[in-house]
Amino acid sequence: MFYRVLVGLLFLCVYSVHANASVEFHHADWHITCDNTLTCYAVGYAINNDSDDAFVSKANLLLIRHAGEKQSIDGVIKINVDYPSGTQVDLLINDHQYGPLTFDNYQYKLNENQVNVIINSLKSVDDVVMLVIEDQKINLSARGFNATMLKMDDVQGRVGTVGAIIKKGAKDESEVYPAVAIPVINRAAISNSYEAIPITYTQLLEQFPHFPEVYMNKGAGEVEECDALDELTGNKTNNFFVDNDYLPKLFNLDDNYQLLEVLCSASTTRNQSNAYWLVNKSNGDSSNQELKLITRHGMNYNNGLINEEPCLDLGFDGDGYIPTAVLQWDGADFVLREKNTVSGDYSLAGGKWILPLFISHHEEDNE
């Protein structure tokens, strides 16, 4: 009896470690992330052997598997936008035809048989997996596939089970890690949510006398610091990327809290970031109000949400950017609402995959 309880506790401890941390792993031509629910996303690249650019991919494959027992693997392929929309794509393995892929909303869905035959072939060093696009044959790289899929098996607790991709075993999947519930993030009401209060540097230093040390992170163990504003660093960098009219801003959150926004870094006109501090006004002494650092990697704040720097910039003519993370005000602090990354180092004109690291349910989900 004691042994059963001990085994159960060990399982729960190992499971809790996996459940509370997202995972990101690269190996050769494959990249995997697993989010906080233990759903895993693996991306591999189809490399054009005739290309002069080693970092250009004509297509890539996304494999998705949810946590829990008896979960199948979904497969989707994205190809370069240089090809006309709906271009036929065929799957060819060892010169054997496995049929065309199904075009759907700028992507190509794989059926269960196609997913299984690709996985089994990529596991072998002898098989050649190709996509045929407009009579052009493009190899789907197997470099790094086994290591990446082993990471997926490990994160989801499948190693040694009949459902493992790489290290199969005789165990059933009754003890694989179940899917973690998506957390619910409460969004607090915001006072004057769209109104920023610009403040001068003199006002900033009157309200927070030690702010230059806070801004430059003096005395802290962290290596990150802000250095964009000469007025706060005392340096003369002549940083022409910084708008001369720029002023720090305060946003009212509620009766007890404000959010302070100050430019943190500015390497180019396009590549700038803000730092954000939570101001606790309940102290009463305006010259000794508590400051709590939220992030030094913010892009903008709006209506209770801080968007962090882009993981994918859609360009000047695009629709903006996909943020690395979004932080949401819950009435007491800014908490993580979502976190993202992008797939791999290869350039793909069809666009990279946005891979979740953290997801949540929030107010808009139920509206």
WOMOQUI-V858740 format. One record per pair of residues at least 6 apart in sequence whose C-alpha atoms are under 6 Angstrom apart, sorted by the first residue. I is the first residue (numbers start at 0). J is the second residue. D is the distance in whole Angstrom. If there is no record, write none. Layout:
# WOMOQUI-V858740
I_J_D, I_J_D
This chain:
# WOMOQUI-V858740
21_33_6, 21_34_5, 21_35_5, 21_356_5, 22_32_5, 22_33_5, 23_31_6, 23_32_4, 24_30_6, 24_31_5, 26_143_5, 27_142_6, 27_143_5, 28_43_6, 28_142_6, 28_143_6, 29_42_6, 29_43_5, 29_143_5, 30_41_6, 30_42_5, 30_343_6, 31_40_6, 31_41_4, 32_39_6, 32_40_5, 33_39_4, 34_355_6, 34_356_4, 34_357_5, 35_357_5, 36_178_6, 36_179_4, 37_66_6, 37_178_6, 38_64_6, 38_65_4, 38_66_6, 39_63_6, 39_64_5, 40_62_6, 40_63_5, 41_61_6, 41_62_5, 42_60_5, 42_61_5, 43_59_6, 43_60_5, 44_59_4, 44_139_6, 44_140_6, 45_56_6, 45_58_5, 45_59_5, 45_137_6, 45_138_5, 45_139_4, 45_140_6, 46_56_5, 46_138_6, 47_137_5, 54_345_5, 55_345_5, 55_346_5, 56_347_5, 57_78_6, 57_79_5, 58_77_6, 58_78_4, 58_79_6, 59_76_6, 59_77_6, 60_75_6, 60_76_5, 61_74_6, 61_75_5, 62_73_6, 62_74_5, 63_72_6, 63_73_5, 64_72_5, 66_155_6, 66_177_6, 66_178_5, 67_176_6, 67_177_4, 67_178_6, 68_172_5, 74_109_5, 75_107_6, 75_108_5, 75_109_6, 76_106_6, 76_107_5, 77_106_5, 78_349_6, 79_348_5, 79_349_4, 80_348_6, 80_349_5, 88_99_6, 88_100_6, 88_131_6, 88_132_5, 89_98_6, 89_99_4, 89_100_6, 89_130_6, 89_131_5, 90_97_5, 90_98_6, 90_130_5, 91_97_6, 91_129_5, 92_127_6, 92_128_5, 93_127_5, 100_107_6, 100_109_6, 101_107_5, 101_108_5, 120_126_5, 121_141_5, 128_138_6, 128_139_6, 129_137_5, 129_138_4, 129_139_6, 130_136_6, 130_137_5, 149_165_6, 152_158_5, 152_163_6, 155_176_6, 156_175_5, 156_176_5, 157_163_5, 157_175_6, 158_166_5, 159_166_6, 159_167_5, 159_168_4, 160_167_5, 160_168_4, 160_169_6, 160_170_4, 160_171_5, 160_172_6, 161_167_5, 161_168_5, 161_169_6, 161_171_6, 181_359_5, 182_359_5, 183_359_6, 183_360_5, 183_361_6, 184_361_5, 185_329_5, 186_329_5, 187_329_5, 187_330_5, 189_252_5, 190_251_6, 190_252_5, 190_253_5, 192_302_5, 195_248_6, 195_249_6, 195_250_5, 196_248_5, 196_249_5, 197_246_6, 197_247_6, 197_248_4, 198_247_6, 198_248_6, 206_285_6, 206_286_5, 207_286_6, 211_231_5, 214_225_6, 215_224_5, 215_225_5, 216_224_5, 225_263_4, 225_264_6, 226_264_6, 227_263_5, 227_264_5, 227_265_6, 229_235_6, 240_267_6, 240_268_5, 247_260_6, 247_261_5, 248_259_6, 248_260_5, 249_258_6, 249_259_5, 250_257_5, 250_258_5, 251_257_5, 255_280_5, 255_281_5, 256_278_6, 256_279_5, 256_280_6, 257_278_5, 258_276_6, 258_277_5, 258_278_6, 259_275_5, 259_276_5, 260_274_6, 260_275_5, 261_273_6, 261_274_5, 262_273_4, 263_272_6, 263_273_5, 263_274_5, 264_271_6, 264_272_5, 265_271_4, 272_296_5, 272_297_5, 272_298_5, 273_297_5, 273_298_6, 274_294_6, 274_295_4, 274_297_6, 275_293_5, 275_294_6, 276_290_6, 276_291_5, 276_292_4, 276_293_5, 277_290_6, 277_291_5, 278_289_6, 278_290_5, 279_289_5, 280_288_6, 282_288_6, 296_307_5, 296_308_6, 297_306_6, 297_307_4, 297_308_6, 298_306_6, 298_307_5, 298_308_5, 299_305_6, 299_306_6, 303_327_6, 303_328_5, 304_326_6, 304_327_5, 305_325_6, 305_326_5, 306_322_6, 306_325_5, 307_322_5, 307_323_6, 307_324_5, 308_322_6, 308_323_6, 309_320_6, 309_321_5, 309_322_4, 309_323_5, 310_321_6, 310_322_6, 310_323_5, 310_340_6, 311_320_6, 311_321_5, 312_320_4, 313_319_5, 313_320_5, 323_338_6, 323_339_5, 324_337_5, 324_338_4, 325_336_5, 325_337_5, 326_333_6, 326_334_5, 326_335_5, 326_336_5, 327_333_5, 327_334_5, 327_336_6, 336_359_6, 337_357_5, 337_358_5, 338_356_5, 338_357_5, 339_354_6, 339_355_5, 339_356_5, 340_353_6, 340_354_5, 341_352_6, 341_353_5, 341_354_6, 342_351_6, 342_352_5
